[in-house]
Amino acid sequence: MILALDAMGSDLGPSAVIEPVKQFVKDFDTDLWVYGDESALSSLKDVPRVTVIPTTEVMEMEDGPLAVRRKKDSSMVRAVNDLKEGKVDGVVSSGSTGALLSAGSLLVKTVPGVERAGILSPIPSKTGKPFALLDMGANASCTPEQLVNFAYIGKSYMRGNYGIENPRVALLNIGTEPHKGDELRQETYKLLSEAEGINFIGNIEANRIYDGKADVVVADGFSGNVCEKAIEGTASFMMKTMKDTLMNSGLLTKIGALMIKKSLKKMKDVLDPNQFGGALIAGLNAPIVKAHGNSNEKAYYNALRQLYRTVKEDVVGKVKSELQ
């Protein structure tokens, strides 16, 4: 297995990938091709099973889909092109989401039967097992048929990556009753109810997605992105408020906080979006994982780990089989 990492274009720059790359090739049976500025990645030059691919251009965060045609020697486009040609088995990039979606759709192309790729990310639940949420921002508007595609993609992802044989699929909506929501949600509900091989359990509201009742939550990109950003913002707010409350209270409260420090650390780790490292651009003919633009070392490592599991379990192959 050979995995590709686009080291450029993130908020922290290529320095953030150095240690994760070194650790990853120690922990996993794979080679890594790292694309980017050769001088910035010089410390990886002699690392076993790591190959630095020099590039001369950077896909900036403000670059949109059209930049893919202009910046052909960018680390992102070079990595995705090598994926297209079969030189590597998957790509991780923290660069511009619009550009990465465009590169994937133009070069790797979508699986037959999939009109548009979607962004899929695992999210922690109360049960300790994650659920898949998609789309998380690739498509602001969707058709009912595209949402059904996402259901099949999510099912294949959870079966392949987490071993759930018959994943429960729910539709993100403003109520649980079949008639709730706008025309898109109502029509999608009907199609999912009739979809062969989909274990559809009905609508689910945003405040219940953590309950563990659904393994896949289907949404259009607008709703999914708002939901995901609200999740991250709430988790950050909650942890900061808890820390401020404990540290700005009396001596006994501070002593109590020290006594439960390890438990609080576990809680923080569960809520940390870096534990998964990124989101799969699902529905393409080959796997691409979109890492956060502000990815730190932990996020890069976990994004690579997610990609490794996706390749090893042939999730893309299973998506193709499901859609057929």
N, C-alpha and C positions, 0 to 999 in steps of 0.2 A: 504494500500500500504506500502511495505517495500522496501527501496532503500539501496544499499550497496555502501560504499565508501572505496576504497583502499587508506589508508593514507600514505603509504610508497613509496619510490622509486623516488620521485620528487626531483628537485634541492633544494627546500627550506625545505624539510623534513616535518614531521607530524605537526609541530607547525602551519603551514599555514592553516590547515583544522579546527582548533579549533573554531574560531569565525564564519566562514561560516556555520559550522554544527549547532552551537547554534542558529544562526539567521534563518537558513533554517527551522528548526522544529517549530519555532515560526510562520513563514509565510505560511507554507504549511501543509496540512492535510496528513502527512505521518510519518512513523518511519524511523530512519536511523540506519543501522548497520555499524560501523566503524571498519575496520580491520587494525591491526598493533601492534606496540610495546605498551604493556599495560602501562608501566611507562610513556612513552611519551604522552599517551592519557589520563592520569589520571584525568585531569580537566574536562573530558566529562563523568566521571563515574556516577555522580548524576544528569545529565541533563535529564529531562523528555523526553521520546520517543527516546532516544539515547542509543544504546547498543554497548559496545566496545567488539570486538571479538579478543582476544589475538592471535598473530601469532609470530613465532620465526625466520622466514626468510624474506629477502628483495629481490625483483626482481630489480636488478640494471639496470641503463640505458644501460650499455654495454651488458646486457644479451640478447641473441637471442631466437629464437623459441624453441630450444632444452632445454632451462633452465626450461621450463614449467614442464617437466618430472622430473627434478632434484630437483626443489624447490617446493615441494608439500605443504609445510606449509608456503609458502610466502603469504603475504596479498592479492596479486593479484590472485593467483591460488585458495586460499580459497574462495574469494569473487565470482569468476566466477563459481567455483564448486557449491556453494550454489545457484547461479542463475540456473545452470543446474538442480539442484534437486528441484527447485521451492520454495525454502525457502525465496528468495528475488525476486523482480520484475525487477530489473535493476541494473547495476553497473557503477560507475565512477572510472576511474583510470588514473593517470598521469604518470604511469610507462612506461617501454620500449614498444614502438609501436609493434616491432616484436614479443615480448613475449605475449603481449595482444591479438594480432591477432591470434597467435597460440593457446592461451588458449581458445579464443572464438570459433575458428574453430574446435578444438579437443573436447572440452567439450560441448559447447552449440550447435555447428554444424550450417551449413547454411540451409536456407529455401529451401525446395524442388524446384528444377529448377534453383537455383543459384549455379554456379560453385565456385565462390570466393566472399568473402565479400569485400566491398569497404569502404573507409573512406569518409564520407559526412559531409560537414560543411556549415552552412548558412553564406553568405557573404553580407554585406550591399550594396545597390545600390543607384542611384541618386533619385529614387522614394521614398526612405524611407523604402521600403519593401525589405527584403533579398531575395537572390536566393540561391539555393542549388548547390554546386559544388562537383562532385564526378566522379572518384576516386581521392583522394588527396595523394596517396602514398602507398596504400596497395599492388598494383600490378603494377610493373614497365612495364610489357608488358601484353597486353590483346588481346583477340579475339573479332571480331565484335559482336558475340553473347553475350559475357560478357558485352560489352558496352550497348547493348540493355537491358540487365538485370538492369544495373545501371539506365537507363532511367525510367524503371518501379518503381524501388526503390525510385528514386528522386521524381517521380510523387506522390507516396503514402506518402512520407515524407511531401511534401509541402501541400498536401490536408489535412493530419492529423494535422500537427503542425500550419499551417497558414491559413487553410480554403479556399485555392484556388481550386475551383471545377475542372477546366480543365487546369492544369499547362502547360505552354509553354516550350517545351524541345528543346534545341539547342545543337549542337555538336561543341566542341572547335576545331578550325582548323586555318590554315594559310590564309584562304580566305573564302569568302561567297559563291562562285560558287560551284555547286555540284561536279564538277570534280577536285576541289582543294584537296591538301593533298596527303599523301601516300596511299598505298593499303588498310591499316587498316581503314583510315578515309573514303575512297571512298566506301568500302564495307559496313561500318557501316551506311553511309548516305542512301544507298539503303534499308538496313534492317529497319532503323528507319522510312523511308518514307512509308513502308508497314506495320509497327507494329500496330496491333489493339489496340485502346484505347490510343495511344500516340499522343499528339498534337505537332507534330514535325514541327518546323519553319525553319529548315535548319542549316547551319553552322554559327558560330559566332567567330569573332576574339577576342583575349585577350583584346584589347583596347576598346572593346564595351560591355564587359560583365557587366559593371556598369550601362549601359543605362536603364536597367529595361525591356528590350524587352523579356528576357527569365527568367522563374522561375526555371528552372533546366538546368545546363550546364554539359554535359557529357564529360568525358576525361579519357584517360588511366592514370594510377597512376603516370607515369613519368611526363607527360605534366601537370597533375593537381597539382602535388606537386611543380613543378617549378613555375607554375602560382600563387599558393597560397603563396609561399615564396617571390615572386616578389611583390605581393600585400602588404604583411606585411612590407617588406623592404622599399618599396616606401612610404608607410604611415609614417613609422618611420623617414625616411630621410626628408620628406616634413615638418613634425611637428618640427623637430630639426632645419632645415634650417630657417623656419619661426621664431622660437623663437630666434635663434642667430641673425637674421637680425633685429628683433624688439629691442632686448636688446642692441645691439652694435651700434645702430644708434644714432641720436641726441636726445635732450631732448623732442622735440615735438613728435617725433616718439614713444618714451617711454610713453609719456602721452597718445597718441592715443592707444597704446597697452593696457594700463590700462583700458581705456574706453571700449574696446571691449573684455575684459578678459573673461566675461561670454560667449560670442559668440564663442571665441576660445576654451573654455572648452567644449562646446557642440560639436564642430567640432572634438576635440580630442577624445571624448567619442564615436562618430560615427565610427572613424577609429580604435579604440582600439580593438584588437583581443580578449581581455578578456571579451568583452560584451556578447559573446556566450559561452565562457568557454571551448569549446572543440568541437570535431567532433564525430558523430555517426558512429560506425562500423556497417555499413548497410548491410543487407542481412543475418544476423544471426537469429536464432529462438527466441532470446530474446535480449533486448536492452543493449548495452554497449556503453558508451560514453568515448572516449579517450580525457582526458584533456591535456593541454600543459605541457611539462616537467618542465617548469619554472612557473607553475601556482601560482598566488598570491591569496589572500583571495577573491577578486572580481571574479577571474576566477573560483575558486572552487564553489562559490555560484551559478554562472550562469551555470556551467556545471551540477550541481544538478538540477537546474531549467529546463534546457533543457531535462534532463532525465525524470523528473517528467511529463513534457508535453508529451513526447514520450510514456510513459507508460499509462498516462491517456487517450490519444487519440488512443491507441491501434494501433500505427503505424506499428508495426511488423505484426499484424493480417491483416492490410490493404495491406501490401506488399505481404503477402501470397495469399490473394484474387486476387490481380492484376496479379500475376504471373501465377495463375491457369487459 
